């Protein structure tokens, strides 16, 4: 049905609301700018197509009819905020906007648009009204975006002339929309799936939700209950996903892929590369169950279970994004967490222990794998054998933490044994062989070890506490001093040794340049913020009173001993 935009707000006594389904609140500044620019650039008297809106007639509430917005929620929400502010501006110029306000914004004591339940109070008080200190009421990412949209439009409208504002109002009122109005979930599912399949690209979550609901509509004898469950679950999925984005830079595909690996995949029959097509694999599974009516019940049960488990996974991801401490934070700092998410998901899901003891125990073993196997032993991140083992552990896990711990320890022993780990730490080319982030990470742990054991009055420092961490050569790579023992053998076997490097900050490292040890200690190390620099004086050779090969070797032994204990998988 083609109608002007005014008509989507329906008759007096009918109200628009969001069912518990996928919803994206007004987005980034560029999207908001594009939204209002698109209206501004339309010519008066020319048709302007605003888009397709899918509506579902819901229950009555007192004397009012409730109309759910199934598709077109973001556009309607954004437009609602813009219209409310536009009418305020027109009223300030003396225009009578009472009828327009009653049509678009509020009829008597009821606002014409409601958002999802957990955002509704904020939407009413801080967006449709003007509460003081709205920032203090923000509890969800979507609420922040609502407030950002309001602030954006306030700035956009404040310097416009009354003629321009009236023109904007007229363009909005005369815009054309295509609306579908349906009476139940089954009908809306059918229309949403078929229209969006041919229209604008959907996000991965929208695609899988639309597909699951359509197939449930096809296979279930009485689909209404199942469809409502899927709607509710995806409402929770979107809420958790938005909260996850506040703490963790990820995307829908990454979470969906890891869910498939952890709960739907089978490494014994799957090719790892297939997991990149996780949505296609789910669709193939469902489609295989809908080829015949004899397996419709199996399809219904699979879809119901899949949507429930998917909701749990998004909840778990949200939980992981908030557990910013301990071994989990260490894995993030090592920047190799991608391979470990399937195990992290299942570990957190099945951990019923006090304060997630088992989860953090598994996290420690994963941190050791990240540092020892991938960092020091330099096994490739795309090593298929290791990946298959990690994915298999996740897929077979059902709460037996002892077995999972044993399996992870066996993997560490196989791919970076104690002997290999120790040999790598003793390497004369340690500095050149190991990536910068792993070097910083090792010496950061060593710094905190000193603070805990030898300087207990000091608190730990965070890995990201100081910007631009770097590694300092104690005897410079190009030294001003050319002592007799600084020969080719020294340069080959000791200059890049773990005993001759220490944690530093980039600008201080540059300031030291190629000074000798005495000047470095006098002007920098002695009063350094790092205990690992202050302690260097202890390793000065008492016989020569110099920092020399003996100093480097003694310090190397201390650091290697620390590393062997700190990343000892057998003691976990």
URQUI-V967211 format. One record per residue. RES is the residue in three letters. SS is DSSP state (@ for helix, = for strand, . for the rest). OMEGA is omega in whole degrees, 0 to 359 (none if undefined). Layout:
[[RES SS OMEGA] [RES SS OMEGA]]
This chain:
[[UNK . 180] [UNK = 182] [UNK = 179] [UNK = 190] [UNK @ 178] [UNK @ 186] [UNK @ 180] [UNK @ 175] [UNK @ 168] [UNK . 184] [UNK . 172] [UNK . 182] [UNK . 174] [UNK = 187] [UNK = 178] [UNK = 178] [UNK = 177] [UNK . 167] [UNK . 181] [UNK . 181] [UNK . 181] [UNK . 181] [UNK . 175] [UNK . 181] [UNK . 179] [UNK . 193] [UNK . 189] [UNK . 184] [UNK @ 180] [UNK @ 179] [UNK @ 178] [UNK @ 177] [UNK @ 179] [UNK @ 182] [UNK @ 183] [UNK @ 178] [UNK @ 179] [UNK @ 177] [UNK @ 181] [UNK @ 186] [UNK . 176] [UNK . 179] [UNK . 176] [UNK . 180] [UNK . 177] [UNK . 179] [UNK . 177] [UNK . 183] [UNK = 184] [UNK = 179] [UNK = 181] [UNK = 179] [UNK = 177] [UNK = 183] [UNK = 177] [UNK = 178] [UNK = 183] [UNK = 182] [UNK = 174] [UNK = 177] [UNK = 187] [UNK . 179] [UNK . 188] [UNK = 175] [UNK = 179] [UNK = 178] [UNK = 178] [UNK = 174] [UNK = 181] [UNK = 180] [UNK = 182] [UNK . 187] [UNK @ 183] [UNK @ 179] [UNK @ 181] [UNK @ 179] [UNK @ 180] [UNK @ 180] [UNK @ 180] [UNK @ 179] [UNK @ 180] [UNK @ 182] [UNK @ 180] [UNK @ 181] [UNK @ 178] [UNK @ 179] [UNK @ 176] [UNK @ 181] [UNK @ 179] [UNK @ 178] [UNK @ 180] [UNK @ 176] [UNK . 177] [UNK . 179] [UNK . 174] [UNK . 184] [UNK . 186] [UNK @ 180] [UNK @ 178] [UNK @ 179] [UNK @ 179] [UNK @ 180] [UNK @ 188] [UNK @ 194] [UNK . 190] [UNK = 175] [UNK = 186] [UNK . 183] [UNK . 184] [UNK = 175] [UNK = 187] [UNK . 183] [UNK = 174] [UNK = 176] [UNK . 181] [UNK . 190] [UNK @ 185] [UNK @ 176] [UNK @ 190] [UNK @ 182] [UNK @ 177] [UNK @ 180] [UNK @ 182] [UNK @ 188] [UNK @ 189] [UNK @ 183] [UNK @ 180] [UNK @ 172] [UNK . 184] [UNK . 179] [UNK . 173] [UNK . 176] [UNK . 181] [UNK @ 180] [UNK @ 183] [UNK @ 182] [UNK @ 184] [UNK . 179] [UNK . 182] [UNK . 177] [UNK @ 181] [UNK @ 176] [UNK @ 178] [UNK @ 180] [UNK @ 175] [UNK @ 181] [UNK @ 178] [UNK @ 178] [UNK @ 179] [UNK @ 180] [UNK @ 180] [UNK @ 183] [UNK @ 175] [UNK @ 179] [UNK @ 182] [UNK @ 188] [UNK @ 194] [UNK . 183] [UNK . 181] [UNK . 177] [UNK . 180] [UNK @ 178] [UNK @ 179] [UNK @ 179] [UNK @ 178] [UNK @ 178] [UNK @ 178] [UNK @ 179] [UNK @ 182] [UNK @ 179] [UNK @ 180] [UNK @ 183] [UNK @ 185] [UNK @ 177] [UNK . 181] [UNK = 174] [UNK = 173] [UNK = 183] [UNK = 169] [UNK = 177] [UNK = 183] [UNK = 187] [UNK . 180] [UNK . 182] [UNK @ 183] [UNK @ 181] [UNK @ 180] [UNK @ 178] [UNK @ 180] [UNK @ 183] [UNK @ 181] [UNK @ 182] [UNK @ 185] [UNK @ 180] [UNK @ 182] [UNK @ 178] [UNK . 182] [UNK . 186] [UNK . 183] [UNK . 181] [UNK . 177] [UNK . 172] [UNK . 181] [UNK @ 178] [UNK @ 178] [UNK @ 180] [UNK @ 184] [UNK @ 177] [UNK @ 180] [UNK @ 181] [UNK @ 182] [UNK @ 181] [UNK @ 179] [UNK @ 180] [UNK @ 175] [UNK @ 176] [UNK @ 182] [UNK @ 192] [UNK @ 186] [UNK . 179] [UNK . 177] [UNK . 192] [UNK @ 189] [UNK @ 182] [UNK @ 181] [UNK @ 181] [UNK @ 178] [UNK @ 177] [UNK @ 180] [UNK @ 177] [UNK @ 180] [UNK @ 181] [UNK @ 180] [UNK @ 171] [UNK @ 177] [UNK @ 179] [UNK @ 181] [UNK @ 179] [UNK @ 180] [UNK @ 180] [UNK @ 180] [UNK @ 178] [UNK @ 177] [UNK @ 182] [UNK @ 177] [UNK @ 186] [UNK @ 189] [UNK . 180] [UNK . 182] [UNK . 176] [UNK . 183] [UNK @ 183] [UNK @ 181] [UNK @ 180] [UNK @ 179] [UNK @ 179] [UNK @ 181] [UNK @ 174] [UNK @ 180] [UNK @ 180] [UNK @ 186] [UNK @ 192] [UNK @ 183] [UNK @ 185] [UNK . 176] [UNK . 187] [UNK . 179] [UNK . 180] [UNK . 183] [UNK . 167] [UNK . 183] [UNK @ 181] [UNK @ 180] [UNK @ 184] [UNK @ 176] [UNK @ 180] [UNK @ 186] [UNK @ 180] [UNK @ 178] [UNK @ 180] [UNK @ 177] [UNK @ 180] [UNK @ 179] [UNK @ 179] [UNK @ 181] [UNK @ 181] [UNK @ 179] [UNK @ 180] [UNK @ 181] [UNK . 178] [UNK . 182] [UNK . 179] [UNK @ 180] [UNK @ 180] [UNK @ 179] [UNK @ 180] [UNK @ 177] [UNK @ 179] [UNK @ 179] [UNK @ 181] [UNK @ 180] [UNK @ 182] [UNK @ 180] [UNK @ 180] [UNK @ 181] [UNK @ 181] [UNK @ 178] [UNK @ 181] [UNK @ 179] [UNK @ 176] [UNK @ 179] [UNK @ 181] [UNK @ 178] [UNK @ 175] [UNK @ 179] [UNK @ 177] [UNK @ 177] [UNK @ 178] [UNK @ 179] [UNK @ 182] [UNK @ 182] [UNK @ 181] [UNK . 185] [UNK . 179] [UNK . 172] [UNK @ 186] [UNK @ 178] [UNK @ 177] [UNK @ 178] [UNK @ 180] [UNK @ 176] [UNK @ 182] [UNK @ 180] [UNK @ 173] [UNK . 177] [UNK . 187] [UNK @ 186] [UNK @ 184] [UNK @ 188] [UNK @ 186] [UNK @ 178] [UNK @ 179] [UNK @ 178] [UNK @ 181] [UNK @ 184] [UNK @ 179] [UNK @ 180] [UNK @ 181] [UNK @ 187] [UNK @ 183] [UNK . 177] [UNK . 184] [UNK . 181] [UNK @ 178] [UNK @ 175] [UNK @ 181] [UNK @ 182] [UNK @ 179] [UNK @ 182] [UNK @ 174] [UNK @ 177] [UNK @ 178] [UNK @ 178] [UNK @ 178] [UNK @ 178] [UNK @ 176] [UNK @ 178] [UNK @ 176] [UNK @ 181] [UNK @ 184] [UNK @ 184] [UNK @ 187] [UNK @ 183] [UNK @ 184] [UNK @ 185] [UNK @ 179] [UNK . 174] [UNK . 171] [UNK . 184] [UNK . 179] [UNK . 181] [UNK . 176] [UNK . 187] [UNK @ 182] [UNK @ 180] [UNK @ 180] [UNK @ 180] [UNK @ 180] [UNK @ 181] [UNK @ 180] [UNK @ 179] [UNK @ 178] [UNK @ 181] [UNK @ 184] [UNK @ 181] [UNK @ 187] [UNK . 177] [UNK . 175] [UNK . 179] [UNK . 185] [UNK @ 179] [UNK @ 179] [UNK @ 179] [UNK @ 178] [UNK @ 180] [UNK @ 180] [UNK @ 180] [UNK @ 178] [UNK @ 177] [UNK @ 180] [UNK @ 179] [UNK @ 181] [UNK @ 182] [UNK @ 188] [UNK @ 171] [UNK . 181] [UNK . 178] [UNK @ 180] [UNK @ 179] [UNK @ 180] [UNK @ 181] [UNK @ 179] [UNK @ 179] [UNK @ 179] [UNK @ 180] [UNK . 185] [UNK . 177] [UNK . 179] [UNK . 186] [UNK @ 183] [UNK @ 184] [UNK @ 185] [UNK @ 189] [UNK . 181] [UNK . 185] [UNK @ 184] [UNK @ 178] [UNK @ 176] [UNK @ 178] [UNK @ 182] [UNK @ 180] [UNK @ 184] [UNK @ 172] [UNK @ 176] [UNK @ 180] [UNK @ 177] [UNK @ 181] [UNK @ 175] [UNK @ 178] [UNK @ 180] [UNK @ 181] [UNK @ 188] [UNK @ 186] [UNK . 179] [UNK . 186] [UNK . 178] [UNK . 180] [UNK . 171] [UNK . 177] [UNK . 172] [UNK . 178] [UNK . 183] [UNK . 180] [UNK . 184] [UNK . 179] [UNK . 179] [UNK . 173] [UNK . 172] [UNK = 178] [UNK = 179] [UNK = 183] [UNK = 170] [UNK = 183] [UNK . 164] [UNK . 187] [UNK . 177] [UNK . 172] [UNK . 189] [UNK . 173] [UNK . 182] [UNK . 176] [UNK . 180] [UNK . 189] [UNK . 182] [UNK . 178] [UNK . 182] [UNK . 181] [UNK @ 179] [UNK @ 178] [UNK @ 183] [UNK @ 182] [UNK @ 190] [UNK @ 188] [UNK . 188] [UNK . 181] [UNK . 179] [UNK . 177] [UNK @ 180] [UNK @ 183] [UNK @ 178] [UNK = 182] [UNK = 180] [UNK = 180] [UNK = 173] [UNK = 192] [UNK @ 186] [UNK @ 177] [UNK @ 177] [UNK @ 180] [UNK @ 182] [UNK @ 180] [UNK @ 178] [UNK . 182] [UNK . 177] [UNK . 172] [UNK . 185] [UNK @ 184] [UNK @ 180] [UNK @ 177] [UNK @ 182] [UNK @ 183] [UNK @ 187] [UNK @ 185] [UNK . 189] [UNK @ 188] [UNK @ 182] [UNK @ 182] [UNK . 174] [UNK . 181] [UNK . 177] [UNK @ 180] [UNK @ 172] [UNK @ 180] [UNK @ 184] [UNK @ 184] [UNK @ 182] [UNK @ 180] [UNK @ 185] [UNK @ 176] [UNK . 181] [UNK = 183] [UNK . 181] [UNK . 183] [UNK . 185] [UNK . 178] [UNK = 166] [UNK . 186] [UNK . 184] [UNK @ 179] [UNK @ 177] [UNK @ 182] [UNK @ 182] [UNK @ 180] [UNK @ 180] [UNK @ 177] [UNK @ 181] [UNK @ 180] [UNK @ 182] [UNK @ 179] [UNK @ 178] [UNK @ 177] [UNK @ 183] [UNK @ 180] [UNK @ 179] [UNK @ 185] [UNK @ 180] [UNK . 177] [UNK . 184] [UNK @ 185] [UNK @ 183] [UNK @ 182] [UNK . none]]
